[in-house]
Amino acid sequence: MTLTAHTNQDLDPGRLRAAFGAFPSGVVAVAAEVGGAPVGLAASSFTSVSLEPPLASFSIANTSKTWPDLRRARHLGVTVLAAHHGEVCRQLAGPVEHRFDGVAFTVREEDALTLDDGLVRFDCTIHDEVVAGDHTIVLLRVHAIEHADTSLPLVFHRSGFGRLSESA
């Protein structure tokens, strides 16, 4: 098999998105109660960063209309979505006023909002924000975790949702 090297001129956004999409990732809900209402979004860029101090991160588009409101919360809830959350994930990416319709969630004392049936729930604060091109990398300080479920995670791959298969 021969691989063809492409120059920077070949890195149009569609081609780059397709290349990045070849790498599967999990999906999280990042949410909080802001001004008495649930505010949240779905992110497929969540990753662990450090054990000491406990840090994680996700990236958000600089054009996000949700992030300016969400970042005002005292704490953020991050919920690792399970394989059955495909529709919930689409909802979290849809119209703001319907993102939490029919979704069971809990709001913690410091405003962090987590989905009741997620795989893992994190209570976090914003540690730092780093502008990186057309996105911002949000570093989160983890204050508490709760393992809520042992089912398989929702997987985002090639612009669609999939699931892992059970190990034999």
N, C-alpha and C positions, 0 to 999 in steps of 0.2 A: 504494500500500500504506500502510495506517495502522498505526502502532505505538501500542499502548496502554501508558501508563506505569502501573507498579504501585507501590503504597506499600510501606513496610517491613513492613506487616502481611501482605503477600502473599509474603514471603520465607520460606516454610516450608522445612525442610531438603530435602524431595524436589524441590521446584521449583528451589531453589538448586543442588542437585546436578545436575539436568538442564541448567540453564543453564551451569554450569561445564563439564559434560561435552561441550558443543558445541565447545569448543576442544580440538583434538587435541594430544597431547603424546607425546614419546618415553617409553621405559621403561628404567629401570636396575635392576641388582641392586646392592645395598649389602651388603657381606659382609666377614667377617673370621674368623680362627680364634680362638676364645675358649675357654680351658681345654682345649685340645687337640681341640675339635670345631668344625666349620663352623657359623657362625651368619649368617643373612642374611635379607633381605626385598626385595621389589620396590617401587619408587617411581616414580610417574609425574609427579613434581613437580621433577625435576632441571633445573637451569638454570645457565648461566654467570653469574658475578657480576662478576669483576674480572680484568684481565690483570696488574696490578701492585698488590698482590701477586696471585698466581694463586689465585682463589677460585671456588668453585661452591657450589650449595646444593641441598637437597631438604627436603621437609617430611614430618614423621612425626606420626601421631595421638598425642595425649597418652595414649591408652589402650593403646598398643602394648605387648605383653608381650615383644617381641623387642628393642626399642631399649635398655632398661636393661642387657641383657647385651652387646649389640653395641657400645654406646658405651664399654665398658671396654677395648676393643682398643687397642693402641698406634697402629695404622694401620688405615684402612678401605679396602677395594677397592671401586671403583665400575666396573661394566661396563655399557656401552651395549648393550642387547639388540638383536639382529637380527630381521628379519621372521620367521625360522623359530623364534623362541624363545617363541611363544605358550604352549606347554605348559609350558616351563620357568618362565615368569612365573606361571602358575597354581600350579605346584608351590611356588614361593617365597612364595606367599600362602596356602599350605595348611598342613597339620600340620607343626609344627617338626621332628619326628623324620624326616620324609621330604623335606625341602626340597632336599636335595642328592643324593638317590638317582639314580644313573645320569647325573649331571651332571659333565662333565669340568671341573676347576678347578685353579688353582695358588695356593698360599699363598706369599706373599713373605716375606722375612726378618723384617719387622716386623709380621707377622700379617695383612696385607691379603690378602684372598682375591678372586680375579677368575676369571670364567668363561673357559675357554680359547678359545671361539669367538665372543666378543663383538666388536662393531664397534670399540670403543675401550675401553681399560682405564686407570683412573686409580688412583694410590696417593695416599691423602689422610690428613690428620689433622683432628680437629675444631678449628676455629678459634674458633667461638662457637656458642651456642644461644640462640635468641630465642623465648620463648613468645608465640604469636600465636593467641588464641582456643583452639579445641580441638586445635590442632596446635602443634608446635615446628618452627621453621625452623632447620635445621642448616647452618651455614656451614662449608665444608670448605676447608682449605688443600691445594692440589694440589702434590705433590712430584715426581711422575713420570707420564708418559703413554706409552701404547703403542698405536699404530694397528694393529689386528690383522686387520681385515676391511674390505672395500669394498662389501659387499652393502647392501641397504636396511634401515632401522631398523624395529623393532616400533613400531606406533603405537597408542596408547590413545585411543579416541574413543567417546563416548556409552556408556560402561561396557562396551565390547567392544574386541577387537583387530582392527586392520586393517593395511594396508601401503600405502606410497606406490607409485605406478606409475613405471616408468622414463621418463625424459624422452625426447622424440623428437629 
